[in-house]
């Protein structure tokens, strides 16, 4: 088993690197839009910008949700509720 502090640091680094890669993709797409000679390349650049922005938001959020530590309340089994 790994130390929880090391595991938390590694997970934070992964989330940060994913955000940086997504922003680098968005910058690349903006450069592509600026240098594009025809409209299909501009549309491609716009699609890359939108997908990079979505990636910078959705992927870290899903990883944080997957890796979050369970609360004490959630770890306890909940009693069944009966209908009356």
N, C-alpha and C positions, 0 to 999 in steps of 0.2 A: 504494500500500500504506500501511496505517496503522502507526504505531509500536506494537510489541508491548506496551509499558507502557500506552499509551492504550487499546488493545484489551482488555487484561486488566482495566483499571479499569472500562471500559464494561460488560464482561460481569459483573463483580462487582456493579455498580450494578443491572443488570437482574435478577440473581438476588435481590438484597436487596429490590428493589421488588416482585417477585413474592411474596416471603415476607410483606411488609407488607400487600399487597392481600389475600392469603389470610387473614391474621390479622384484618384489618378486616372481612372477610366473616364470619368466625367470631363476632366481637363483635356484628355486626349480627344474626346469627342468635340469639345469646343474648338480645339485647334483644327480638327477635321472639317467642322462647319465653316470656319474662317478661311480655309484654303481650298475648299471644294470648288471645282470649276463648273460643275453642273448640279442640277437640283437633286438627282438621286443620292448623291453623296451627302448632301445637306440633310436629306431625310434620314439617311443612315446615321449621321452624326446626332441628329435630334433623338432618334430612337436609342442610341447608345447613352446619351445624357439621361434620358428618362429612366432607362433600366439601371444605370449606375446609381442614380439617386434613390431609386426603389431598393436596390441592393444594399446601399449604405444604411438604410433604415430597417428593412425587414430581416436581413440575415442576422445582424447582432441582436435584435430583439428576440428572434426565435431561439438563438443560442442561449441568451440569458434566461429565457423561460425554461429551456430544457435543463440548464445547469443550476437553476436556483435550488437553494436548500429548503427542504420542507419545513413548514412551521410545526410547532409542537401540537397545535390544534388539529392539523391535517393528518398527523401521524397516528392519532388516536382513532380507533374505530367509532363510528357514529351509530347511536342506537337507531333501531327501526322505528319509524313513526306509524302508528296505526290510525286508520280512518275512523272517525266517530260520527 
